[in-house]
Amino acid sequence: MTQQPFSRPGAIDLSALKRTPPAGGGAPGQPAGGAGPAGGSTSAYSVAVDEANFQKVLESSMTAPVVLVFASPSQSPESAQLARDVATVADEYDGRFLAATIDVDAVPQLASVVGQAMQLPQIPVPLMLVLLDGRPATQPIPGAAPIDDIRALFNQLAQQLTAQGITGRHQPNTFGAAPGAEGAEGAEPELDPRYAPAQEALAAGDIDRAVAEYQKLVDANPADHEAAAGLAMAKVLQRTQGVDLNAARAAAAADPDDVDAQTLVADLDMLGGHVEDAFARLVELVRRTSGKERDRAREHLLGLFSAVGDDDPRVLKGRQALASALF
């Protein structure tokens, strides 16, 4: 699966679809047939989308991202499996993502309308799309993928959310739940209070304060992996503030063994979603250098591993490549 940079501006506006008329069937807010993704069981953070609840799904992306999967169990069994795997992974993130499935067999008109809004004359299944603020935040991602690749994608998106100060979470079981299960109308999503000061600093654009807040959390609990990842990504943001991308790349191309130039471009690659490129650049730098320069390159790469997360398959691959470069 191609890793996607997570971007807010310049996406296709789907807000016009909020008034898609109901086409019979279930009550508002209830998934068609009461089923979960592509006929699977329901989970805390997944929903089967139909005409009745599409507006609510779209509006929920104003709080936190919605990962939308187009599936057709009759045409593509792997698309149904993708929908179930996306729902499984979404549950692992405790509300940072909502998994939403459009079954093109069950709601072909809705699938067609959404496809037209994305300028797709036909919907290839399986197809995945990330929505934020009612708009696509990535390019459509076609094809099935192993669940580990889906976890890697979610991990990348979660890191980019943190870096951009996007802290909202979906409430569990708010789609298809019994009346009154959602709680008070307009209630704010619950945030982990430990990370609130750092996330508020990121949202305000105060990167230095965010680094300091994450550092406090790591100092207090070195085993807090989410804080360590947040600190590492905040440091990437800190190091790249005000950097001219073209100038940085030109400097790195002019001197392949300049540790400062190469690590800066690796940071820029991270921010652009080119995680494997960042890792490969620094592995090769470690391979070419020695002494203190090699140590600096290795330590920088370890910091990027922390930013992505040790459970990401790309980090495992990167660590293997680093070991090979060192020995």
N, C-alpha and C positions, 0 to 999 in steps of 0.2 A: 504493500500500500504506500503510495506517495505521501510523504508528510506535508502538511499544509500550513503555511503561515497563517496566523490568526489575525484578521484585520477587520477594523470596524468601518472605515470610510469607503465610499465608492461602490458599495454593493447594490444589488437590485432591490428596490423597495417592494415588499410584499403586502404593504398595509392595505392596499385596495382589496385584497382578498378577505379582509375581516368581515365583509358583508356577504360572503358566499351563502346563498340561500340553502336552508336545510332541504334534504331530499328524502324525507320520510325516515322511519326507523326510530332510533333510540331518543331518549330525552336529552335536552341540552346538557353538555358536560359529561355524558356517558359514552364510553367507547362503543362502537357498533358491536352488538352481540355480547357485550360485556367481556370480550376476550382481550388478552394482552397482545403483544407484538406478533403479527403474522400467525395468530391462532394459538400462541403460547399462553402460559399463565401470566397473570398480572404481577407487577412488582411495585416497590415503593416509588420508583422514579421512571415509570414507563407508561405509555398510553398508545392505544390504537386510535388513529385519527379518522374522523369522518366529517361530513359537512356541518354537523351540529356542534362539534367541539373544536373545529379548526381555529375559530377566532380566539378561543381561550388558550389554545396551544401557542398561537402566534403571540398573543399578549404576554404569555409566560416568558417568552424570550427577552422581554424587557427587564426581567429580574436576573436571569442567568441563561446560558446557552441551551438551545434545544438541538439535539442531534437527530435529524430527520432522515429516516430510511424509507425508500420506495421499494416495496417487495411484491412479488407475485408468486405465491406458493404453487399455483398450477403450472406456471411457465418456468419458474426458476426455484427449485427447492433450496439452492444455496442462498438465495435472497431471504428466505424465511429464516434460515440459520443465522444469517448476518443480523437480522432484526433481533433475534433472541440474544445473540452475543452482545450486541450494543446495549440491550436492556440490562444484561448481566453486569457489564462494565460500568454502566451509569449508576447502578446500585452501589458499586464499590466507592463512589465518590460522594456519597451522602448529600446529594442535592446540588452539587456543582453543575450537573448536567441533567437534562430530562431526555430520555430516549422516546422518540415519537415515530410511529410507523404508519405509512399510508399504504394500504393494501390495494394495489391498482386493480385487482380483480373485483374487490368489494365496492370501491368508490372510484370508478374510472373517470367520472366527470371532475371530481376534485383533483385527481392526479393530473388530468389534462390541463386544468386551469392553473395549477401550481407550475406545471411544466412550461406553459406559455409565459408565465411571469418570469421564469428563469431563462426564457428564450431557447427552450429545448423543444423542438417540434415533436420529438418522441422521447419517452422516458425509458432509458435502458435500465433493466433491473438485473442485479441490485444496483442501487445508487444511494449515496449518502451525502448529506449536506448539513452544515452547521449554521444555525440561525442565532443571531444576537440582535437585540433592539428591533425585532421584526424584519430583519434583512439577512441575506446570506453573508456569513463572515468568512467563508472559504469558497473556493471553487468547488463545483460538484465533484465527488469522488466516486468514480464508477468501479464496479467489480466487487467480488467477495474478498474476504481477507480472514486469515486465522485470528483467533481471539487475542493472541499475544500482540499482533500488529495493531489491533483495535486499542488495546491497553496502551501501546506506545503512542498512538495518536492522541488518546485522551490525556496521557501524561504531558505531552507537548503542549496541548491546548491549556491544560491546567496551569502549567508554568507560565505561559504567555498571559493568561488571565491575571495571575498574581502580579506579573511584571507591569501590567496595565492598570492595576488597582481595581480590577473588577471583582467584587467580593460577594455578590449576591448568591443566594442558594434557593433552589426550589423547595417548597414544602412537600413532604411525602403524602402520597395517597390523596391528592386533591383532584384527580381525574377519575370520574366514575365512582367517587366515594358517596356515601350516604349524605343526605342534606345535613349541613351543619358541621361536616367533618373538616372543613377547611379552616375553621376558626374565624376570627374577626375579619371582616372585609377590609382589605387594604393593609393587613398586618405586615410589618416589615419582616423579611427573611432573617432567620436566626444566623448569627455569625459566631464563630469560635472566638470568645473574648481574648484569648491569648494573642491572637494575631491581629486584633483590631488596630492597635496603634501603628503597626508597620503598614497594614493595608490602607489605613487612612492617610498615612504619609505618602504612599505611592499614588493614591487617588489625587492628592493635592500637588503631586509633582515634586515633592521634597524627598529626593532620592537619598540624600545624606542621612536624613532622619530615619528613613526606612531601614537603611543599613544598620544604623545604631540600634533600632528597636529589635531587628532580627538578631543582632549580635547578642543582645541581652538574653533573648530566649535560648540561644545556643549555649551561651555561657552557663545559664541556669540548668540546662538539660541537654547535654551533648547528644543524647539519644533521640532528640526530637528531630526526626528526619524531615518533616515538613518545614520546620523553622530553618534547618540547614539548607534545604533547597531554596527557600525564599531568600535567605541571606546570599547564597551564591548567585541567584538571578538578579537580586538588587545590586550586587557588586558589578555584574555585567552592565547593568544600566548606568551605574555610577562611572564606570571606566569609559563608556561610549558617549557620554553627554557632550553634545556640540561637535562631535567628530564628523568630518567630511568623508563620506563613504568612498568616493572616487579617489580622493587624495590618499586615503588609507590603503586602498588596494594598490595604487601605483607605487607607494613606498614599499609595500610588501613584495611586489613583483621585482622591484629594483634591487632588493637585498634579501634573498630567501633565508639567510641565516640570522637576520636581525630579530632577536627574540621579542622586543617591544612591538615591532611592526607586525610580526606574524600573530602574536597573541591578540593584538587589537582587531585584526581581520577575523580571527576566530570568534571573538566576542560579537562582532557585527554579523557573522554568519549565524550565530545562535539566535540573535534577535530577529533575523529574517526567516527563521525556521529551518535553516540548512544545518541541522545538527551533525549529520554524518560528515559533511564537509569540514566543519569546525574541528571535529575529532581527528579526521585524517590529516588535516594541516599540521596539527600539533604533534601527532604521532611521528610524522615525517621530520618535524623539527627536532624532536627528541632523538631520532635516529641519526641526524646529521651533526648534532652538537655534542659537547662534552663538558665535564666540570660543572661550574656554577650555572652556565647558560642552560645546560641540559636539565639541571635541577629546577631552574625557573620554569622552563617549558613544561616539565612533568607536573610541577605543582599547579600550574595554571590549568592544565588538562584535567587534573583531579578535581579542581574547583568546578569545571564545566560538567564533569560526571555528576557531581553533587547537585548541580542545578537541574539536571535532567532526571535524576533519580536512579538508584541502583537496580530497581526492578525493571528498568527499560531495557529491552533486548539490544538496543544500539549501544548502551553503556557496557553491557557484557562483551559485545564485539569489540568495542573500543579498548576495554581493559586487556583483552587478549592481544590486540594489536600493540598496545603499549608494552606488554610483557615481552613480546617478540622484538620490539625495537630496543628494549633495554638489555636483552640478553642474547 
